Each structure stands twice: as structure tokens, then as C-alpha cells.
Amino acid sequence: MPTPRSLTTAPHADFELEVVAGTWPTDISGEMVFSSPQRCTPMEYAIFDWGAICRLSLEPGTRGAAPGRFAWQSRSIQSPGKRLWDRLPEQFTTSGTGYQSVLGPANASNTAPLPWGGRLYTTWDAGRPIELHPGTLEFVAEVGHRDSWGGGSMPMGGVLPFLLSSAHPVADPDRDCMWSVKLDFVFEPTFGMRPAVVRYDAADGTQVRYWPLDGVVFGGSTHTVSQTRDWLILADSGNFKPDPAEMFGGDRELTIDHEVPVWLIRKEQLDGLPSGSPVAPITIMMAPPSGHFYGRWDDSDGISVVWEGMDLMDLALYLKPDDLDVHGRPIDPAAVGLYNMAMAPESIVEVLFDPDTGRAIERGVHREDWNFNLQLSAMDWSTEGMSRPTLHHVTYQGCRPGNISQRAAKLYEGRIDLDQLREETPGSLATFERGSMALKARWDYTDLGDHITSPTFAPRDCGTNASHSAYAGGEPGGHDGYVVQPVLSDDGFRVELFDAAAVGNGPIAVLRGTDRECVPLLLHSAWMPAHHDLVDAERLRFSDELSDEVMASVPEEFHGAIREVARECDELF
């Protein structure tokens, strides 16, 4: 059985959910927000379509829901690029890397939400972060003038800049800034990417600062930026490598790496350093590759990181119409455009990066045969919780042979065990102890039609203790609160709520759409308190970037539509 067909066929829509099992607790509050790609255009790789933001209120009767019911809302992210596509769709073409146009490449902003104080951002690996109104979910602004980013990642015309970034920038509570990254293409002596650290201060308004990593060129991507109090942590994700042969219409030749470089940068190295100046990182090698890793904020005992391995998960591979799965069956047409799923069980590691010796010291490792498709995780993101983490909750989607192509298996011949990919296995929600990575609890989803996706941690009694940050509950760390687990199914979307300290006991309450509504593919999620107003701050306007030089790079016949979009965006704040 492949993944639910509704992942690509269900519409984005508003609806209400109701409790169908258990009792919904009264000490949970706030909201869960999701990023999701829309299905605006038949696209080779579906996860590159325009983004939507979805929101689930965790309190009944709020956000317009009827008493006792829970609101699900979905909004298209109406960025300048999306508004131009709405007016001039014929000027946009698609490929395996998303939209291109004479107006510039799209910023799909469809991968992850990032709450930061009372503000809400969405992100993507190939575009700047986008700020949304936390109440209405409307587009507000993109982060940082294109010139302050050092220009595009590749020289090209258009009013939409090409900026390769990170889907997971991180907010720094001490400095009140957002840390991200920029990648620039380099072609000499070989094709690769040059990374730079990017800093956006809440007080800077329309600008960012950036510092290239001195002497670093690599072949992958930087999906995550993590941090401790004193260090920034970047890595070659290793599991998404742009293949020039494939980009120019040939067959894919590149495979993911066995190990990847991790770059450590002391934050104080950047203090007072002019934007654009190179900075020297410390490089440490780590295996296996990882898209997601999370540093412990308190680094007094070293740089401790949860490293969520993607042992044989090649996210650059996607399912094509003529693909056969590993059993020789045609790929379900509804699965075409989704990513090729994991081809081996995956590791989760607690690792200590030692900048003095350049070593990665494994403190705890978990990897068993059922650990297929380690997807996403839930943790207490408060400063207190990240300083003294206790539990780490992880979603595994199980082995899905119907979503693994023979083409992928051939490319990885000799690195995978085909016998291990024959049987479909259930998904699981698992809890690990921080430090040892010992398995504390596990809940299996025995219905193979269930597709569990990004969980989140919601603290208990948010904000009642003034000694904690606004995001912390009574006892920070990941155990005192709830794990909210979305479940996608062709039988209807549901949300299961677990006691974070006892995931193995099963859900304590279940929500389901009142008409068994289905929802499309959801990517990352985050918990945040409910905010209704837009923070007063200086922000970048789309019109600020429309210099004579930029406008001259676009045919004059489109200038009217561009100016019209600029006027609309200027009126948003």
C-alpha cells in the first residue's frame, strides 16, 4: 500500500474538528501551524509548489469555530511571486526544481513555520523567510533586502531574486535575531556551493548581514541551522544534492554521501565583523547525513546535538509517472511527484562535537529495523527546555515499498538491502531520553493506511509560571505537556493527543473532521501561543527592491503587473 492518495488529491480548505475519543484537556493552549505545498500546477516534484500555511487551534471555540469544536484553517501564501504567478501564469515554467520565469524564480516558502516572539515566519531552502500576520495568516514581507544578502545565489535577472537559504533558520533568544544561511553557486575549480552565515536582527528592519565561510565549497544543501548559547552549527545536509546531469535533462547520477562536514562558528567571531567578510569555521565530519539536528542551548559541558540521521534517504529523488516500485508494480499515479522514501532504517544519535579536537563523540545511538522514514520530531523549544532537554519525540512513517522506485534501487545498488524493503511496516511515534537516546516509549500505528506526519510539543499551562519564558510550561524539557500528532488518511484527517511523559499509553484524546475531511501533504509544524495582532516593526516592501536596474531586467510589457503587485503589498502593513 502506498501513501494515502489524499496527500496529492485533497484540497486546502477550512473545516472544524470534534473530539471523537477521549477527553480534551483544559490545560493545553495555543496553536499548531503547518507548512504545506499547494497543488497549483502539475509539477514534476510536488514539494516545490507554492506554499500554504495551515493552522489548528488547540482550544475549542476559537478562531471562529463553534463551541466545543476546533478550527482548521488553510491560507495560500500570497507573496509577490505568487501574486505575479496569479496574474501571469503563462510566464512561469516548471521543472524538477520548481518554478522559473522571466520575472525570476519562485520563493515557494512551503516547508517550515518559524514562530519568533509574537511573529510568524515560513521558510524554504530556495528563498528568503517570509513573515505572515499571526492573526489573519496573510503575507506581510520577505526578510532582508536582496542587496543585503549579497545579491542572488546565481547572477540572473528578474524582480524575484534567486536566494538559496535554509528551511530551518533559528531564533536566538539572547541576541534577539534570526540566524540563517545563504548558498552561492561556484563553478571553479568544480561545481559546488559556498555557504555564508546570515543574521537578521528584529531591530534591523529591512537588512540582513552575511559572512561567507572561508574556503568552504560543498556539493549539498544546508537544510538546518542550529545553535547553542555560544555556537552556530551548520552542516552539509548530504541527502539533497543538486545533480547537473539531471538538471539538463539526463539521468540522475549523484548519490547521497556516507558522511558530511559539520561547521562550527563561534557567535562572538561575528560580533563587529563587517557584512561580507569571510569567517573561518571549525570542520568536523559526521555520519550518517542528516537533514535535521538540534543543539542543546546550554553548552557549558560541550556542544551536544540530537542528530536525526537520514541513512539512505535521498530527498533529491522523486517519483515519476513511468516508475515501478521495488516490487515491480507501477507507481500509484497519486504518488507521482512525491519524494522517494527511505531505503534503510535510520539512526538517531546524541553527539558531542568537540571543537578543540575536531571529533564527533557519540553519546547515545538508536537504530533498529523498524526505524524507517524518520520524518520529524517534537521538542520543547523554550529556552529553558532547550537548555535542559529531557525527552525527544520522533515520528517514523515505516517502510513504504510502494513509494520506493526501482530506479532509485538501481542507483543505490550495493548500498541497500532489497530484502529489507519488501514488507510494508507501520508508522510509530517514539520517545527517546536525551543524552542516552534510550527508547522510553513507542506507539505503533497498525493501520498501514495511516500516514503520520510532523508532531509538535505543546506545554502544559503555558505562561502560568513567570519564571519561565512565554513558551515554557511548568517543567521544561519535553515531558511536561502534550505531543500533538497529526494523522493523514484517506479515511479522514485526525489529530491524536498524547501525554508527553507516557506516549506508549496511546492517545488521550482524538480529533476528527466533522465530515471526515482529508488534508493534503503537510511538512513541518510548530507550536505557538495564539497571537492576533501584527507586531509593529520596520519591514521590507516589495517596491523597495524595484530599482531601475532590476526593472530593466524584465520585459517592459510586465512592468504594469509588477507595479500593481507592489502597490498591493505596500498596503499590507
FENFEN-V438393 format. One line per field, one symbol per residue. phi: phi as a letter, one per 40 degrees, with the letter a starting at -180 (. if undefined). psi: psi as a letter, one per 40 degrees, with the letter a starting at -180 (. if undefined). burial: b if it has 16 or more other C-alpha atoms within 10 Angstrom, else e. Layout:
phi: ???
psi: ???
burial: ???
//
This chain:
phi: .ccdccdbbcccacabbbcbagbcccbbagabbbcaccbcadbdbccbcdcbbbbbccbcgbfgccdgbbcbbbbccccdcccccdcbcccbbbacbhcbacchccbcfbbacbcagcbbbbbacbacdbcbccccgccbaccgddcccggccacachcbccbcbbcbcbcbcccfabcbabbbcbbbcbcabbcbcbbbcdccgbbbbabcccgbbabbabcbbbabdbbbbbacdgbabcbdcccbgcccbcbcccabcbbbbcdccccgcddgccbcccbbcabcdacbabccccbcbhccbcbccbdbbbcccbcbdccbcccgcccddcccgccccdbacbcbbcbbcbccbgbbbcbabbabccccfccabbacccdccccbcbbbbbcbcgcbdcbbcccccccbdgbbbcccbcbcbccabbbbccgcfcccaabcbcccccbcbdcacbccfdgcbccbccccccbchhbcibbcbcbcacchcabbbbcccadccgccabbadcbfcbbcdbbcbacaccbbbcccacbcbdcccccdcccccbdccbcccccccccdcccca
psi: haihdedediihiiiiiiheiahhiefiiaihiiihhigdhhidhdeeiiiihihhhehieifeiiheihhhihhhhgiddddddddfdeehiiaeeahiieeiiigdfedhighhbeihiiiiefiiihhihedeeihdiihhiddeefaidhhiaiehihhhahegiihhddefihhaiihhhieheihahhiihhhhhdeeceiiiihihhehhiebigdihiiadeiihiihdeehhhhddddfeaihdiiiidiiihhhhhdedehehihehihhihhhiiiiihdhihihdhfdeighhhhhigdfhgeehihideiiaeeeihhhdeeheiihiieiiiihhhihhhedefihhhdhhhhidefifhciihiheidddedgidihhhhheihgdefhiddddddfheeihddeedhhiiiihihihicdfhhdihhigdheehhhahiihhihfhedheeiieeiadgidedgaihhhihhieeiiihhhihdefdeeiieihiiidffiiiahibiiiiiihieihhhihihidddegiddddeehideeddddddddddddee.
burial: ebbbbbbbbebbeebbbbbeeeebeeebbbbbbbbbbbbeeebbbbbbbbbbbbbbbbbbebbebeeebbbbbbbbbbbbbbbbbeeeeeebebebbbbbbbbbbbbbbbbbbbbbeebbbbbbbbbbbbbbbbeebbbbbbbbbbeebbebbeeebbbbbbbbbbbbbbbbeeeebbbbbbbbbeeeeeebbbbbbbbbbbeeebbbbbbbbeebbbbbbbbbbbbbbbbbbbbbbbbbbbbeeeeeeeebebbbbebbbbbbbbeeebeeeebbebbbbbbbbbbbbbbbbbbbbbeeeebbbbbbbbbbbbbbbbbbeebbbbeeeebbebbbbbbbbbbbbbbbbbbbbbbeeeebebebbeeeebbbbbbbbbbbbbbbbbbbbbbbbbbbbbbbbbbbbbbbbeebeeeeeeeebeeebbbbbbbbbbbebebbbbbbbeebbbbbbbbbbbbbbbbeeeebbbbbbbbbbbbbbbbbbbbbbbebbbbbbbbbbbbbebbbbbbbbeebbbbbbbbbbbbbbbbeebeeeebbbbbebbeeeebeebeeebeeebeebbeebbeee
//
